[in-house]
Amino acid sequence: MTCTLLKEPDPPRRRPDWSVLDLDGIDTVARNAARKVAAQYATTTEYDDLYQEARIILANHPDTVHSYGLHLGLLHHWLWCDLTNLANSWTRKRGREISYEPLPKRPH
């Protein structure tokens, strides 16, 4: 499935509107989108981190949340796209990092 935004998000506000997280179905959307991206990027992301990022994204874009109204499937797709882009960024950064952990010993 490709990540195509159906609607451009509103510009983030200076202060997040945390009250959007209390709307019906919003927490489920955040959990499901985070779970889906965590499964796609299991080696580089963790569900808990993605869930927190999802909540932050939603709070920073309350107009987008309200504009989708009862169309939670569309909101889920929008949030999934944003989290996928974030996970891609984390994956690229991790690929450039140097690991100082010892390599596992190979059996002879």
C-alpha positions in Angstrom: 0.0 0.0 0.0 1.4 3.4 -1.0 1.3 6.4 1.2 -0.6 9.0 -0.6 -2.0 11.9 1.4 -5.7 12.4 0.7 -5.6 15.9 2.2 -2.7 18.2 3.0 -2.4 18.6 6.8 -3.0 22.0 8.3 0.1 23.8 9.5 1.0 22.9 13.1 -0.2 25.3 15.8 2.2 26.9 18.2 0.5 25.0 21.1 -0.9 21.4 20.7 -4.6 20.9 21.3 -4.6 17.8 23.5 -8.4 17.7 23.7 -8.7 16.1 20.2 -7.3 12.9 21.8 -10.5 12.7 23.9 -12.8 12.5 20.8 -14.5 9.2 20.1 -12.3 6.8 18.1 -9.2 9.0 18.0 -7.2 6.9 20.5 -8.1 3.8 18.5 -6.9 5.4 15.3 -3.6 6.4 17.0 -3.1 2.8 18.4 -3.9 1.1 15.1 -1.7 3.3 12.9 1.2 2.9 15.4 0.7 -0.8 15.5 0.7 -1.0 11.7 3.9 1.0 11.2 5.6 -0.9 14.1 4.9 -4.1 12.3 6.2 -2.7 9.0 9.4 -1.4 10.6 9.8 -4.0 13.4 13.6 -3.9 13.3 13.9 -0.1 13.7 10.9 1.1 15.6 8.9 0.3 18.7 5.1 0.5 19.1 5.2 2.6 22.2 7.4 5.3 20.5 5.1 5.4 17.5 2.0 5.6 19.6 3.4 8.6 21.4 4.4 10.2 18.1 0.9 9.5 16.8 -0.7 11.3 19.7 1.7 14.3 19.3 0.9 14.5 15.6 -2.8 14.4 16.2 -2.6 17.1 18.9 -0.5 19.3 16.7 -3.0 19.0 13.8 -6.4 19.4 15.5 -7.9 21.1 12.4 -7.0 18.0 10.3 -8.5 15.7 12.9 -11.8 17.7 13.0 -11.9 18.0 9.2 -12.0 14.2 8.8 -15.0 14.1 11.2 -16.4 10.7 11.4 -14.2 9.4 8.6 -11.8 7.6 10.9 -10.5 5.4 8.2 -9.3 8.4 6.3 -7.8 9.8 9.4 -6.1 6.5 10.0 -4.6 6.6 6.5 -3.4 10.2 6.9 -1.8 9.3 10.3 -0.3 6.1 8.9 1.4 8.1 6.1 2.9 10.5 8.6 4.1 7.8 10.9 5.5 5.9 7.9 7.5 8.9 6.8 8.8 9.3 10.4 9.8 5.6 10.5 11.6 5.9 7.2 13.5 8.9 8.5 14.5 6.9 11.7 15.5 3.9 9.5 17.8 6.1 7.3 19.4 7.7 10.4 20.0 4.3 12.0 21.7 3.1 8.8 24.2 5.9 9.0 25.1 5.3 12.6 28.2 3.4 13.6 27.6 0.6 16.1 30.2 0.0 18.7 28.6 -3.2 20.0 30.9 -6.2 19.4 29.9 -8.4 16.5 28.7 -11.9 17.4 31.3 -14.5 17.1 31.0 -16.8 14.1 31.2 -20.5 14.7 34.1 -22.3 13.1 
